[in-house]
Amino acid sequence: MIAFEAVDKWYGEYHALQHVTAEVARGEVVVVCGPSGSGKSTLIRTVNRLEEIQKGCIRFDGRDIHAKSVDVNKFRSQVGFVFQNFNLFPHLSVAQNIMLAPTSVLGRSRGEARDRAEELLARVGLANKADAYPGQLSGGQQQRVAIARALAMDPPAMLFDEPTSALDPEMVGEVLQVMKSLARDGMTMMCVTHEMGFAREVADCVWFMDHGGIVETGSPEAFFANPQSERARKFLSDLRMH
């Protein structure tokens, strides 16, 4: 579904992604972890072209997404993206936030979009919040609305960029539960997260990044029980101490 082929990215002199080659299979859940500044968020943001790359190729469902012929807005509508800070429109109700893209991009009727919004809100446990505004919701509730908004476009894959890092600890679980249910339903997912419990329970594969490269990949069982690189061992040891 998603393939990185010798991907390089620079910010000026800074080499943010270094020759990254990896694949996410259809229906697979990949958790990307690593220390701050290792390139995790940059990597995931290249998949829907929030970040451009300078070398290499990224394929989404077989298509080179950084090719000049790609209509970026149309392409982005096919990739669900959940941000760290929710990015909901504060002046729109919860339902209106979810309906906006399906009506304006896919041309769905307001009635159809509203029905789908209510269905998705029920799925993320917020059936009674359709007419509330983001400012009336907790952080965990806002993030669940953001997930519902991404799902409203029926994307074949979902990207999560540290979706729980802006939340109070007691709200993290409610967001992770929604992500787990998506994984159980076979959604292709790439998740940048520090939630190692989620990685253990849900991931098919863990990618460990450092200094802009993927240092090692493996099943959660192998990665947590027997990391191959010294850098990953130190990372996990620091996490356990924390």
N, C-alpha and C positions, 0 to 999 in steps of 0.2 A: 504493500500500500504506500509506504514512504521509504524512499531510498536516498541516502546521502552517498555521493561518489566523489571522494577526494576534495571535500569542501574546505575552502579557505576564506577567512574574512579578516580584514584589518580595519581598525579605527585609527587613521593616520599611521603612526609607526607601530601601534599596538596590534599584535597578531592575536586576535580574539578567538578565532577557530583555526585549528591547525590540521589540515589534511584529514578531515573526518570522513570515515567510510563506515556505514552501518545501515541496517534495514529494520523496518517495523512491518511485520506480516499482517495481513488482513485479520482482524479479530484479536490481535495481540495487544496486551497492555505492557508498555515499556515505562519504567520509572527511571528518570535521569537524576542522579544525585552527584554530590561533590561539594568541595568547599566553595565559599563565596568567591566570585571572580573567576571561576573555572570555565565559564562559557556556556553554562546550562541554559540560561534564559535566552542568550543570543542564539543558540542552536535551535531552540523551539520556535523562536520568532522568525527564523529564516523559512520555516515550513509554510507560513502564510504570507510571506514577503513583507512583514513588518520590518525586517532587516534584509538588505541585499547582500549577495555574496560576490566576491571578486574572482574566485576560481572554483572549478569543479561543477558539479551538477546535482540538483535535487529533483527527484522524480516523485510525483504524487499520482498513484494509479497509472504508472507507466509514462506520464507526461512530464516533460522538462518544464518546471513551473517558473524558472527564471528566464525562459526564452522570451525574446522581444515580442513575439506574437501573442503572448498571454494577456488576456483582459484581466487585470489584477482584481478589480472589484467583483467581477463575475466569479473568478476563481476563489476569492476569499469567502464568498457566500457558501462554498462547499466544504469549508473547514471550520468547525466550531472552535472558538478560542475563548478560554476563561482566564481573565486577568487576575492579578494579585489584588487589585483595588476595585473590583466589581465593574467600574465604568458604566454604571446605569445612568440614564438621564433623569435628573432629580425632578424636573418639571412634568414628567410623564408618570402616570400610574404604573403599577407593576404590569398589568395586562397590556397597557399601551407600549411599554418597553419591549415586551415579548412580541407584540403584533407588528412592530414597526418594519422590521426587515422583510417578513413574509408578504406584507401588503405592498411595500415600496419596491422590493427587488423581485419577488416571485409573482407579483400581481394577484395575490389571493384576495378574495372579498373580505371585508371587515368581519362579517359574520363567521366565515370559515376560520379566519385568523383568531378570532375571539374564542371560538370553540376549542381550537388547538391550544391556545394559551391556557385555558382553564384545565384542559386535560394534562398539560405539562406541569402546571402548578400543583395539581393533585399528585402527580408522580413525585415531585420533590417535597411533598408534605406541606404545601402552602395553599391549599384549596380555598381558604377563606381570606386570602390577601390580594385578590385580583385588583381591587379598587383602592388599595392602600398606595402610598407614595414611598419611594425608597427611604426617605428621611424618617419614616415611621417604623422602619424595620431594624432589627439587630444586624450586625455584620454577617452572622451566619445565614440569616434569612436573605440578605441582599445577595450573598454569593450563590445561594440556591436559585434565586431568581435569575442571576447571570447564567447559570447552567441551563435553566429552562429556556432562556432567550437563545442561547447557542443551539439547543436542540430543536428549536422551532423551524430552523432551516433544513432539518432532516439531513445533517451532514454525515458522510460516510466515515469521518474520523473526528476525534475531539482532542484538542491540545489544552493542557492545563499548566499555567505558568505560576508556580507557587500559590495555589488557590487558597491555602489556609494560613499563609504566613502573616496576613494582616488581621487575623482573627484572635479574639480572646480564647484562651485554652478550652473553656467549656463549650465554645461554639464549633471547634474543629471537628468533633465527632459527627455532627449533623451533616456537614458538607461531605465528609469522607463516606458516610453511609450512602449518599446519593451517587457518588463516584463508584462505590462498590456495586451498586445495583446496575449501573451502566455496564460495568465490566462483566457482570454475570449475564447480561443480555447480549454480549458479543461485540460491543462497540470497540473499534480500533482506537486506542488511546496512547498518547505520549504525555507523561506527567513529570514536570520538574517539581520535586517536593523534598522536604526534610523529614516527612512523616515515614519513618522507617518501618513502623508497624503496618502501615498501609502497603508499603513495598513488599514486606514479607507475606502478607495475606493475599494480595491481589495481583501483583506483577507476574507476568510470564518471564520477563527478562529485566535485569538491572544493568544500566550503563553507568559506570563511574567515570566522571570527568575531572581533569586537572589541567591547568595551563592551556586550555583551549583544545584539548584532545581527549579522545575516549581511551582511558588507561586500561580498563578491563570491562568485559561484559560477562554475564552469566545468569543462571537461575538464582532466585532469591536464596534458596537453600545453600547453594555453593558460595554465593557472594558473602552472606552473613557468617557462615560457618568457617569458611576457609578462603578469605580474600587472597588473591595471587600477588598483588603488588604491595610493596612497603607503604606506599602513599594511601592505599585503600585501608590497610590495617590501621594506620595512624588515624585516619578519618573516623573509622568505626570506634576505635578506642576513645577518641575525644568525645564522640557522641554519647557513648555509654557513661563516661565520667560526667558529662553535662546532665 
